[in-house]
């Protein structure tokens, strides 16, 4: 019996009946020979971590576009926080941590530069629209490579489903995917509160007191309270959920963040510039596709032209997008 087979057998002994077992995976789009050491979900996690798209997350904005400080979250630190929260919940519910981790690490691979404002810009200008969860699936299915001549990472159906449905009204078909979907919200609401306070956009006293009294006054207190409540409410259930009171308070807190932070002119003072930059780059490469790197230009020649441009711009980091804009539109003697 191989190490992988022993691990798979152990999953059947220790995981919940609601957990997704690696040996019962729906498999990959393209069949592959099994690894002797790693399960299918462990291999998926490793492929995501070693991808170029994952490395680029460290230079992509979470909320604040030009933070003056080193402690604001990036898309990568957000991803790691989602992974940590998801694994904590999955372990307590005896779900498959490897599957949970793979989904969490891959859920934002398709995010644009400049956070959600980059997503809004591409959604407005790209004929087919733009949603980062759909783009994340495209990244792992098409744009990344895991071997010579291979297209996509060829991930399992469970991981692909969790990545696609981490946002929107559709629930992932695995409990592990549901865990990531809610953990994403737990992570971003709480770390965005932390960053907004650090940036002076809001103060602790601005947050409705009734929510702080229930969920906790501190960052770690709130996260712990939400995690514990979710675990207690989800044990023995086929749905990952909060208790009714916590669910209402958490939803109200999310509305507060949209009103005071996500749509706040101070927090988003550079957003209009960033959106204009993204739209300008998109239009330029649409009209001058030969100016894209060789790999992106080859995609342009082989398929849907607009999709190739969208893929290239969406994959940029914040600083790379600014650099390309300067190279194209700013005369050298002005720099």
N, C-alpha and C positions, 0 to 999 in steps of 0.2 A: 504493500500500500504506500503510495507517494505521500509527501508532506501535504500537498493540496487535498488529497482524499481524506487524510486524517483531520484536517481542518474542517472540511465539509461535513464529516461525520460528527465532529464535535459541535458544529452549529445545530444539528438536529437534537443534540442532548441538552444544550444550554439556552437556546433561543426560544422566544415565545412562539406559540403556534401561529401568531399573526405576523411574525417576522418573515422576511424574504430570504430563503436559503439559497446560497450560491449554487448548489447542485440542482436546484429547481428553477434556475434562471431561464427566461425565454430565449436566451442566447443572443447572438450578434446578427447583424444584417448579413455579413459574410462569415461563413463558418471558419473556425480556426482550431488548430491543435491546442489542447489544454496545456497550461504550464504545469510543471511537476511540483512547483513550490507554491505559487500564488493562485488564489481563487479568481474567478472571472471579475469580481468587483474590486479586488485588490489590484489586478492588472489595469482596470479602468482608472482607478485612482492614480496609479503611477504614470499612466500615459498623459493624464491631464496635468500633473505636476511638472512633467518634463516638456510640456508644450511651450511654444513661443508665446502663445496667447496668454498663458498663465503668467509668464515672466513680465509681460507688458502691463499687467494689472497694477504693478507697483508705481507706475507713472501715469495712472488714470485717476481723475478726480472722483471723490465720493459726493461731497456737497459743495464745499468752499473752493472756488476756482483758483484764488491766489492767496492762500493762507500764509500769514506772516508768522511762521513757527513750524517746528518739526513734529508736533504731536497730533496734528489733525489726521483723520483717517483718510486712506486712499482706498481705491477699489480692492487692492490686495489685502489690506488689513481688515476691511469689511468682510471679505471672503473667509479669512482665517477666523474671525469672530463667529461668523455663521457656522463654520465647521465645528468650532469648539462647543457652541451651544447645542447644535444638532447631535453631536456625539454624546454629550451629557444626557440629553433626553433619551436618545436611543439606547444607551447602556441601561438606564433605569427601567425602560420599558422592555428590555431584553430583545431589542430589534437588531438588525444587522448593521453594525457600526461601519463596516467597510463600504457598504452601499451608501449609507448616509453620508460618509465623508466624501466619496466620489461625486455624488450629486452636489454637495455643498461647494466643493472646490471648483466645479465646472459651471455653476449656475450663472455666473456673470461674465463668462469669457467673451461674450458678444457685445459687451458694453462699449459705447463710443468714448472718444475723448470728451472732457468737460462734463462728465456726469450726465444727468438726465437732460440738460439743455442741449447737449450734442445729439441725444436721441430725438428730442423734439425737432431739432433742425433737420435731421435726415428724414424724419417722418413727414415733414412738410414738403421737402424738395424731391425726394425719391418717389417715383411714380407708384411703386408697389407698397409705399409706406415703410415704416421701420419700427420693429419691436425688439428690444435687446434679448428677450428670452428666445425668440425665433432665430435671431442672429447667433446666439450661443449654440443652438443646436446645429446651425449651419457650420459654425466653426469646427465642431467636433466631427461632423459628418462629411465635410467637404474640404475646408480650408487648411486644416492641420494634416500632418502626415505622421505615421508611426513606423514607417519602414520605406525602403527604397521602392519608388514607383507606386506606393500605396496612397490612395485618396481617403482622407479622413482618419480618425482614430479607431473606427470600427468598434464603438463602445456597445455595451449590452443595452438591450431594450429598456431595462429598468432605470439605468442611469440617464439614458436619452429622454425618457418620459419625465423623470424628475427635473431635469434641466429645463425642458420646454414648459412644464406646468408649475414652475416655482412661483409664477405670478399669473393673474387672470382668474377666471371663474372655474376653470377645470381643475379637478383634484387629481394629483398623481395617483396611479393605480396601486402604488405600494405605500405602506405605512411610513417607510423611511423617507419617501418623497414628500409626504404630508408633513413630516417633522421638519424638513428643510424649508418648506414653504412658510411655515409659521416662524421658524427660527430666524429666517431672513428679516421678518418684520420686527421681531424682538431685538435683533442686533441693530438694525438701522435706526429705529425710533430712539433707542437708548443712547447709541453712540453719537447720533446727530444732536440730541439734547446736550450731551457732554461737549461736543465741538461748538455748538451755538453759544453755550455759556462761556466757553473759553474765548470765543470771538467777540463777546460782548453784544451779541444780537438779542439774547434774552438773559434774564436773571432767574435764579431758582424761584424767587418770589412771584414771577410771572406765571409759573405753571399752576393751574388750578389746584388749590390746597387739598380738595377731596381726593384727587388722584394720587397725590404724594402720600397722603395719610393711608391710603389703601395699598399702593404699590411700593412705596418706599421713597425716601428723600434722596438717597444716594444712588449713583450709577449701578454699583454692584448689588445694592439692596433690591432695586427694581428688577434687574435681570434674574436674580435668584428667586424672587417672589413669583415672577412669571413662569419660570422653569418649573418650580415646585408645584404651582397650581396646575400647570399643563400635565405634568406627570400624574398627579393625583386624579385628575379628571379623565385621563386617557387610558388608565389601567383597565384592561378587560374590554376595551371598546375598539371598534374598527375605524374610529375617527380620532384624529388628534385635535384636542379642543381645550379651551379655557372654561372655567366656571362662568355662569352668566354675569355675575357682578364684575369679575375681572375682565371678561370680554368687553363689556360696556365701557369700563374705565380705560382699557387699552385703546379701544376705537376712538373714544373722546380725546385721548392723548395724541393719537395720530392726527385727528382733525386740528388740534391745537398746533401741532408742528407744521401742518400745511399752511395754516393761517399766519403763523408768526415767524416761520423759518423758511420753508420751501418756497413760499411766494413772497417773502420779505425782500423789499428793494435793497436793503443794506446787505443782506446775505447774498443777493443775486445781482449786485451792482455791475458786475462784469459779464453777466449772462448774455446780454444783447450783443456784446462784442464777440463773445465766443460763438454764438449762433451764426452771426454774420460770417465769421471766419470759416466755419464748417460749410456753410452754403457756398461761399466763394470758392473753396477748395474743390467741392463737389462739382460745381459748374466748370471750373478750369480743367479738371481731369476728364470730365465728360467731353469737353471740346478739344482737349489735347491728350488723348489716352496714351500716346507714345511717350509722354513725360512720366508715366508711372514706372515703377521698377519692373524688371523683366517678367517676374512671376505674375504680377498683377496684369501686365499687358497681354501676356499669353492667355490668361483667363478671359480678358476682354475680346480677344480674337476668336476664342473657341466657343463663346456662349453669349448670354444676354449682356449687351454692353453696359447698360445701366447698373446691373447687379455687380459687375466687376468693379465699377467705380465706387459703388456703395460699400462693397467689401473692403476696398483699400482704405477709404476714408474712415470707416467704422473701426478698423484695426489700429489706427494711429493712437499713440499716446498723446497727452496734452502737449508736451514739449516738442514732440516730433511734428505735430500739426502746426504749432507756432513757427518752428524752424522752416518747414516747407513754405508757409505763407510768406515769411521774410525772404526766402530765396527767390520766390516767384514774383512778388509784388513790391518789395522794398529795394530801391537802388542801393548798391553796395556802399556808396559814399555816405549814405545816411545811417548806416549801422555803426 
